[in-house]
């Protein structure tokens, strides 16, 4: 059987990051079942076609609503084509499975008109609890995660004010919300959406490898920079959470592997039964 193909869609605009290396490490675990190609969208205007089985859209820096890039029109066109393909395709093994992360999640929500993308009053940087919605408690991908469960969250933007009519029209569901903050009067951000049976996205970083991040953030220069910008208390809490087996590690071990396992099973189960 021909291995499945994945498109790793890099939205980091050429900036140094941990997201793409961590996603590549996850994909390497599936080398026997899955090959992948890397597309540098914002820096090189590399856009995959519809020949791939699985599409992973990364996080990235900057304003998700910025305009002027040559890559933007074909990027949004790809999202529309993937959605339309799945709507028109009945065979499970021919569907396209997609995961949108952080920056890409914000852009997908904007494209589908599911909420409002705004700048946060203050950057979210570190490890935080998120709370499942009623639908999120029934989401198979979240099975085994506590409520709340812990995430790695690094963002200056957010998706708020859900468009309930549009969610209903698409049959999309909100899966979890930002942590409770009773001391402030800000709307809680949407932290994950199930767009369709094959398409899901998270505002946070499910690919965040706690061991890799721990080493990364403990580098002296990086530690000093984080403490200067975000404070000693937040830095210490993040380091503690990265080393806790039931916090970020549990999320890391659950979400991306769960998505890939499910996608591979859906894409191959029918074909295998016919052989």
C-alpha positions as a Python dict, from the first residue, in 0.01 Angstrom:
ca = {
    (1, 'X'): (0, 0, 0),
    (2, 'X'): (131, 347, -92),
    (3, 'X'): (214, 553, 221),
    (4, 'X'): (-15, 841, 300),
    (5, 'X'): (114, 1193, 234),
    (6, 'X'): (105, 1490, 468),
    (7, 'X'): (160, 1860, 396),
    (8, 'X'): (335, 2051, 676),
    (9, 'X'): (228, 2410, 619),
    (10, 'X'): (485, 2646, 773),
    (11, 'X'): (342, 2986, 875),
    (12, 'X'): (648, 3118, 1062),
    (13, 'X'): (756, 3356, 783),
    (14, 'X'): (1118, 3245, 803),
    (15, 'X'): (1154, 3329, 1173),
    (16, 'X'): (1339, 3095, 1409),
    (17, 'X'): (1088, 2882, 1598),
    (18, 'X'): (1031, 2559, 1787),
    (19, 'X'): (697, 2474, 1627),
    (20, 'X'): (817, 2332, 1295),
    (21, 'X'): (1097, 2117, 1445),
    (22, 'X'): (852, 1977, 1700),
    (23, 'X'): (594, 1899, 1429),
    (24, 'X'): (862, 1731, 1217),
    (25, 'X'): (965, 1518, 1515),
    (26, 'X'): (606, 1404, 1558),
    (27, 'X'): (569, 1324, 1188),
    (28, 'X'): (896, 1127, 1190),
    (29, 'X'): (734, 882, 1431),
    (30, 'X'): (492, 787, 1153),
    (31, 'X'): (761, 734, 889),
    (32, 'X'): (636, 384, 808),
    (33, 'X'): (282, 503, 738),
    (34, 'X'): (320, 862, 636),
    (35, 'X'): (556, 1077, 429),
    (36, 'X'): (545, 1455, 440),
    (37, 'X'): (651, 1765, 249),
    (38, 'X'): (730, 2102, 406),
    (39, 'X'): (577, 2419, 258),
    (40, 'X'): (713, 2762, 354),
    (41, 'X'): (397, 2963, 289),
    (42, 'X'): (468, 3318, 403),
    (43, 'X'): (838, 3348, 319),
    (44, 'X'): (837, 3158, -13),
    (45, 'X'): (467, 3143, -117),
    (46, 'X'): (478, 2764, -124),
    (47, 'X'): (121, 2627, -124),
    (48, 'X'): (40, 2255, -144),
    (49, 'X'): (-212, 2119, -391),
    (50, 'X'): (-497, 1882, -308),
    (51, 'X'): (-296, 1564, -361),
    (52, 'X'): (-212, 1525, 10),
    (53, 'X'): (-413, 1325, 261),
    (54, 'X'): (-331, 1519, 579),
    (55, 'X'): (-264, 1893, 620),
    (56, 'X'): (-103, 2038, 932),
    (57, 'X'): (-113, 2419, 949),
    (58, 'X'): (143, 2559, 1192),
    (59, 'X'): (144, 2856, 1424),
    (60, 'X'): (337, 3170, 1338),
    (61, 'X'): (418, 3528, 1435),
    (62, 'X'): (236, 3851, 1360),
    (63, 'X'): (-114, 3972, 1287),
    (64, 'X'): (-331, 3695, 1137),
    (65, 'X'): (-534, 3962, 957),
    (66, 'X'): (-239, 4135, 791),
    (67, 'X'): (-285, 4204, 420),
    (68, 'X'): (-60, 4244, 119),
    (69, 'X'): (124, 3913, 109),
    (70, 'X'): (118, 3726, -223),
    (71, 'X'): (63, 3404, -31),
    (72, 'X'): (-266, 3508, 132),
    (73, 'X'): (-509, 3457, -153),
    (74, 'X'): (-382, 3107, -242),
    (75, 'X'): (-361, 3019, 129),
    (76, 'X'): (-726, 3100, 190),
    (77, 'X'): (-813, 2936, -141),
    (78, 'X'): (-651, 2615, -15),
    (79, 'X'): (-867, 2618, 300),
    (80, 'X'): (-1177, 2667, 84),
    (81, 'X'): (-1075, 2389, -154),
    (82, 'X'): (-1013, 2146, 132),
    (83, 'X'): (-1351, 2226, 285),
    (84, 'X'): (-1531, 2194, -49),
    (85, 'X'): (-1353, 1868, -130),
    (86, 'X'): (-1469, 1712, 196),
    (87, 'X'): (-1824, 1836, 144),
    (88, 'X'): (-1839, 1678, -201),
    (89, 'X'): (-1658, 1351, -117),
    (90, 'X'): (-1845, 1060, 38),
    (91, 'X'): (-1564, 804, 54),
    (92, 'X'): (-1387, 817, 397),
    (93, 'X'): (-1053, 719, 245),
    (94, 'X'): (-1066, 1021, 10),
    (95, 'X'): (-1130, 1290, 272),
    (96, 'X'): (-867, 1550, 364),
    (97, 'X'): (-777, 1569, 736),
    (98, 'X'): (-661, 1909, 865),
    (99, 'X'): (-523, 2047, 1190),
    (100, 'X'): (-492, 2425, 1239),
    (101, 'X'): (-258, 2557, 1512),
    (102, 'X'): (-258, 2904, 1673),
    (103, 'X'): (-193, 3157, 1391),
    (104, 'X'): (-349, 2924, 1134),
    (105, 'X'): (-643, 2860, 1367),
    (106, 'X'): (-708, 3234, 1387),
    (107, 'X'): (-694, 3264, 1009),
    (108, 'X'): (-928, 2966, 961),
    (109, 'X'): (-1178, 3112, 1208),
    (110, 'X'): (-1162, 3441, 1018),
    (111, 'X'): (-1205, 3265, 682),
    (112, 'X'): (-1508, 3068, 801),
    (113, 'X'): (-1647, 3374, 988),
    (114, 'X'): (-1676, 3178, 1312),
    (115, 'X'): (-1556, 3453, 1545),
    (116, 'X'): (-1374, 3784, 1574),
    (117, 'X'): (-995, 3795, 1566),
    (118, 'X'): (-859, 4067, 1796),
    (119, 'X'): (-533, 4159, 1965),
    (120, 'X'): (-511, 4056, 2331),
    (121, 'X'): (-474, 4323, 2593),
    (122, 'X'): (-158, 4138, 2700),
    (123, 'X'): (42, 3861, 2537),
    (124, 'X'): (-34, 3510, 2656),
    (125, 'X'): (297, 3338, 2722),
    (126, 'X'): (340, 3013, 2910),
    (127, 'X'): (132, 2724, 3038),
    (128, 'X'): (-234, 2762, 3127),
    (129, 'X'): (-545, 2557, 3200),
    (130, 'X'): (-828, 2551, 2945),
    (131, 'X'): (-1182, 2436, 3011),
    (132, 'X'): (-1381, 2195, 2798),
    (133, 'X'): (-1725, 2296, 2675),
    (134, 'X'): (-2014, 2047, 2693),
    (135, 'X'): (-1928, 1942, 2337),
    (136, 'X'): (-1560, 1929, 2423),
    (137, 'X'): (-1632, 1676, 2695),
    (138, 'X'): (-1765, 1446, 2421),
    (139, 'X'): (-1479, 1512, 2176),
    (140, 'X'): (-1294, 1182, 2115),
    (141, 'X'): (-963, 1365, 2064),
    (142, 'X'): (-990, 1509, 2415),
    (143, 'X'): (-1065, 1174, 2575),
    (144, 'X'): (-826, 1111, 2861),
    (145, 'X'): (-755, 1480, 2918),
    (146, 'X'): (-871, 1628, 3247),
    (147, 'X'): (-1105, 1925, 3272),
    (148, 'X'): (-941, 2167, 3280),
    (149, 'X'): (-633, 2042, 3096),
    (150, 'X'): (-304, 2225, 3052),
    (151, 'X'): (-170, 2379, 2732),
    (152, 'X'): (131, 2570, 2596),
    (153, 'X'): (3, 2908, 2482),
    (154, 'X'): (209, 3181, 2311),
    (155, 'X'): (2, 3448, 2132),
    (156, 'X'): (-74, 3816, 2096),
    (157, 'X'): (-406, 3757, 1920),
    (158, 'X'): (-724, 3569, 1998),
    (159, 'X'): (-1058, 3453, 1860),
    (160, 'X'): (-1358, 3579, 2058),
    (161, 'X'): (-1732, 3650, 2009),
    (162, 'X'): (-1839, 3325, 1842),
    (163, 'X'): (-2076, 3355, 1546),
    (164, 'X'): (-2341, 3112, 1667),
    (165, 'X'): (-2542, 3121, 1345),
    (166, 'X'): (-2237, 3040, 1134),
    (167, 'X'): (-2125, 2766, 1374),
    (168, 'X'): (-2468, 2606, 1342),
    (169, 'X'): (-2466, 2644, 963),
    (170, 'X'): (-2130, 2464, 937),
    (171, 'X'): (-2218, 2217, 1212),
    (172, 'X'): (-1895, 2331, 1380),
    (173, 'X'): (-1851, 2316, 1757),
    (174, 'X'): (-1642, 2500, 2015),
    (175, 'X'): (-1445, 2247, 2220),
    (176, 'X'): (-1274, 2451, 2491),
    (177, 'X'): (-1238, 2803, 2626),
    (178, 'X'): (-967, 3011, 2785),
    (179, 'X'): (-909, 2981, 3159),
    (180, 'X'): (-1155, 3145, 3397),
    (181, 'X'): (-1046, 3494, 3499),
    (182, 'X'): (-1305, 3631, 3743),
    (183, 'X'): (-1081, 3924, 3839),
    (184, 'X'): (-1090, 4079, 3488),
    (185, 'X'): (-1376, 4170, 3256),
    (186, 'X'): (-1242, 4026, 2932),
    (187, 'X'): (-1426, 3777, 2714),
    (188, 'X'): (-1278, 3428, 2725),
    (189, 'X'): (-1106, 3331, 2402),
    (190, 'X'): (-1211, 3029, 2197),
    (191, 'X'): (-932, 2773, 2236),
    (192, 'X'): (-1040, 2491, 2002),
    (193, 'X'): (-1302, 2427, 1733),
    (194, 'X'): (-1411, 2111, 1557),
    (195, 'X'): (-1482, 2256, 1210),
    (196, 'X'): (-1595, 1921, 1069),
    (197, 'X'): (-1530, 1550, 1127),
    (198, 'X'): (-1201, 1586, 936),
    (199, 'X'): (-1097, 1941, 1032),
    (200, 'X'): (-1002, 2065, 1378),
    (201, 'X'): (-800, 2352, 1520),
    (202, 'X'): (-657, 2478, 1847),
    (203, 'X'): (-558, 2827, 1960),
    (204, 'X'): (-278, 2669, 2163),
    (205, 'X'): (22, 2454, 2063),
    (206, 'X'): (-53, 2080, 2095),
    (207, 'X'): (285, 2005, 1934),
    (208, 'X'): (470, 2164, 2227),
    (209, 'X'): (725, 1904, 2338),
    (210, 'X'): (772, 1971, 2711),
    (211, 'X'): (1126, 1835, 2727),
    (212, 'X'): (1238, 2035, 2426),
    (213, 'X'): (1070, 2351, 2550),
    (214, 'X'): (1216, 2305, 2896),
    (215, 'X'): (1570, 2295, 2755),
    (216, 'X'): (1491, 2585, 2523),
    (217, 'X'): (1350, 2815, 2792),
    (218, 'X'): (1619, 2733, 3046),
    (219, 'X'): (1893, 2875, 2824),
    (220, 'X'): (2034, 3170, 3027),
    (221, 'X'): (1975, 3442, 2767),
    (222, 'X'): (1624, 3321, 2693),
    (223, 'X'): (1540, 3292, 3063),
    (224, 'X'): (1654, 3648, 3122),
    (225, 'X'): (1450, 3777, 2828),
    (226, 'X'): (1133, 3598, 2945),
    (227, 'X'): (1167, 3715, 3305),
    (228, 'X'): (1222, 4073, 3189),
    (229, 'X'): (908, 4070, 2975),
    (230, 'X'): (673, 3842, 3167),
    (231, 'X'): (806, 3826, 3523),
    (232, 'X'): (973, 3567, 3745),
    (233, 'X'): (644, 3416, 3869),
    (234, 'X'): (516, 3332, 3522),
    (235, 'X'): (853, 3192, 3416),
    (236, 'X'): (875, 2970, 3727),
    (237, 'X'): (521, 2840, 3679),
    (238, 'X'): (589, 2758, 3315),
    (239, 'X'): (909, 2566, 3401),
    (240, 'X'): (721, 2373, 3671),
    (241, 'X'): (433, 2285, 3437),
    (242, 'X'): (666, 2172, 3158),
    (243, 'X'): (814, 1915, 3397),
    (244, 'X'): (480, 1790, 3529),
    (245, 'X'): (373, 1460, 3364),
    (246, 'X'): (0, 1533, 3393),
    (247, 'X'): (14, 1883, 3249),
    (248, 'X'): (175, 1983, 2918),
    (249, 'X'): (323, 1637, 2860),
    (250, 'X'): (-19, 1476, 2881),
    (251, 'X'): (-157, 1719, 2622),
    (252, 'X'): (148, 1664, 2399),
    (253, 'X'): (107, 1286, 2420),
    (254, 'X'): (-266, 1304, 2345),
    (255, 'X'): (-369, 1557, 2080),
    (256, 'X'): (-137, 1541, 1778),
    (257, 'X'): (-82, 1163, 1804),
    (258, 'X'): (-458, 1120, 1846),
    (259, 'X'): (-530, 1333, 1540),
    (260, 'X'): (-275, 1147, 1325),
    (261, 'X'): (-379, 802, 1450),
    (262, 'X'): (-744, 879, 1372),
    (263, 'X'): (-667, 1027, 1030),
    (264, 'X'): (-449, 733, 927),
    (265, 'X'): (-713, 487, 1048),
    (266, 'X'): (-991, 665, 858),
    (267, 'X'): (-784, 694, 541),
    (268, 'X'): (-671, 332, 534),
    (269, 'X'): (-939, 127, 706),
    (270, 'X'): (-1175, 106, 407),
    (271, 'X'): (-893, 45, 159),
    (272, 'X'): (-748, -234, 379),
    (273, 'X'): (-1085, -406, 405),
    (274, 'X'): (-1113, -415, 27),
    (275, 'X'): (-773, -578, -28),
}
